[in-house]
Amino acid sequence: MAYFIDPEECTACGVCIDECPVEAIVEGDDFYTIIADECTDCGACADVCPVEAISEGE
């Protein structure tokens, strides 16, 4: 399962983008999104998110 960024919690700080080894995170207007097909489930993004907006998908 790919990780998921909660758009209600994301502050678009950009920390997760720098941490993703496969560049599966894209910047939106007000929040970021993880491209599920590219995510390798490493969890690096969730580990660095300062507002805990990233979690494992279902």
C-alpha positions in Angstrom: 0.0 0.0 0.0 1.2 3.5 -0.9 1.4 6.2 1.7 -1.2 9.0 1.7 -1.0 12.7 2.5 -4.1 14.1 4.2 -4.9 17.3 2.4 -6.7 18.7 5.5 -3.5 18.3 7.6 -0.8 19.0 5.0 0.8 22.5 5.3 2.8 22.2 2.0 6.1 22.7 3.9 8.1 20.6 1.3 10.0 18.5 3.7 8.6 15.2 2.4 9.5 16.0 -1.2 13.1 16.2 -0.4 13.0 12.9 1.5 11.3 10.8 -1.1 13.9 8.6 -2.8 11.7 7.9 -5.9 10.2 11.4 -6.4 6.6 10.1 -5.9 5.4 13.3 -4.2 4.1 16.1 -6.2 3.3 19.7 -5.2 -0.2 21.0 -5.4 -1.6 24.5 -4.7 -2.2 24.0 -1.0 -1.0 20.5 -0.2 1.1 17.7 -1.6 0.1 14.4 -3.1 1.8 11.0 -3.3 1.6 9.1 -6.6 0.5 5.7 -5.4 1.9 3.8 -8.4 5.4 5.3 -7.8 5.4 5.0 -4.0 7.7 2.2 -2.7 6.3 2.2 0.9 9.6 3.2 2.4 7.9 5.6 4.9 10.7 8.2 4.7 8.1 10.9 4.0 6.0 10.0 7.0 9.0 10.0 9.3 9.9 13.6 8.5 6.4 15.2 8.3 6.2 17.8 11.0 2.4 17.7 11.2 2.0 14.0 10.8 -0.2 14.4 7.7 1.3 11.3 6.0 0.1 7.8 6.8 0.0 4.3 5.2 -2.8 3.9 2.7 -5.5 1.3 3.0 
